[in-house]
Amino acid sequence: MSATDLRPLLDNVIAQLQAEGKSPSVALVKSRLGRPCPLPLIIQALQGAPAQPPAQEKLPFTAEQQAWIQAAIAAALAPLQAEIDRLKTGEPR
């Protein structure tokens, strides 16, 4: 197979990796090819591949979930804060 025959195959493998959310590398491309390919050709294909667009930032929690988390943390910390306050004032248990 000539270099011009392998280029579409390389581009296809790189596109598949990007579609899976993976950053294409020489090792990933080589493992997906399933046939021998000259290393310079893989590198050339990777250099010519379009950069992966940055992922959109997703908010990890909804406002309702954030409120629940804050309430749970406050409830868990309340006894600890009470103990700290008790120790500061020197009150016996």
Buried (B, 14 or more C-beta within 10 A) or exposed (E): EEEEEBBEBBEEBBEBBBEEEEEBEEEBBBEBBEEEBEEEBBEBBBEEBEEBEEEEEEEEEEEEEEEEEEEEEEEEEEEEEEEEEEEEEEEEE
